[in-house]
Amino acid sequence: MTSIPEALLWCLSAGTAAAVVLAALSIRARGQRAGLRTRLSAAEEQNSATLHSNTELSARLRATEAEIRHLADTRLPDLTLALAHPHVPVPGLKDARFAGTETDHALSAVLEQVSDAISKERARVDAAAQSTLRGATTTIQALLYQLQTALQEMQHRYDDPSVAQDLLNADFLNEQALRRIQATGVVCGAWPGLTREDSYLAELVVGATSRLRGYERVQVSNQLRDPVAVVARAVEPIAIVVTELLANALHHSHRELPVTITLQQGNRGASVIVDDYGVGMHDDEIKAAMELLSGDDSLLLTQLGDPPRSGFAAAGQLVRQYGFGVHVEPSPYGGVRAVVYIPGDPLLTVLDESTQPMSVMAPLPHRSGMPERSHSALPTGATTPPPPAAAPAASAAPSAASYEAPAQPAEGELPRRRRRKPVSELDESAERTDSLPPRSPEETGSRWAALQRGTESGRAAAQSEPPRSPEGNAQS
């Protein structure tokens, strides 16, 4: 048997060990390569995620920049426009992904702060404008009242009918200017500017009618049961409101169509109902009118339009200050119905007709046995007598002083108030009653015409004072 040399055995052993070591190293290398490939794949995935995140951040940054540009270019301008015109919509976010996020909250906060700042500045500027306009209208109104007084004195001074007619026309034009200035001043917070006595509601309505063009189209129906009167402090405010409602009715109806006024008395107050046969108002127009007439919200001059429509706005201010109510709704006749409700407490009273007779120009109430008095509205203040043609019709009805004074009211009815005339008026009235015989309607009409022309007999009857018209309480 051949023996293997020892050296060969060592070589074989060394080769086997080297092979084992090489195999182990190979296995370890393969494991390291696998680990490296895993880490490389993870690194690649992380890098891809980082690139994706960077892409999303870049896109979000661009979207945020676009939202800011959208805020500056679109949302803020539309917001400023919507503050003046509430019907203009303010757009929202350009990208819906920002809804409810911090970006959305931040942009909304910017809009709110800008809106508050603009509203406060508009209110400040408008308040300053109203203050300036209030002072100007007060001065102009005082001058127009002086002009009105001067024109009325000249009407009594000059006997020439043509001159009297020209003065009457000038007085009427002055009344138009006075009404516009008065309404503008009231919108700006001014006092109505005229102090009146307790006045019959029917006289008040006739006086309000006489301030308007187209007064001859107005038909007044007096359904009051009692000689209801408005207390002194509320006479001019209610006259202004009725005038503005009538102006709206006359303006928005055909010049050949009538405008009817009905005076109604309830258990707790009285109402003036104005109906026209005009074009009517849409629901949104009625809603806007009721918002103005309520007088609840603060009003800006810029909200009145160009040219400004101050009628309903002035009525709303007076409603808020004096406590009566105005309601506008579609009329059964196709136009608009406006109702002025005057609460009996504290704005109404009942006067004694025996001591303070109602004007012959005011329509008589529908009482049993009493015909309703036809009347013609005056084209100027109540101190101007009616034209001669209208005098017989107005005088044909019995005088309000010939009726019995109403009985004392029961509990819950309107308060009654007796007013004393000054001693000079009582003496003058007694003197005229004793010296003059009863007049026929024709004679009364001729005397009205004489008063209009400012005759000397009229001045003598007034004892060197301007003739007093029976409708003096309804002076517009």
Disulfide bonds with the S-S distance in Angstrom:
none
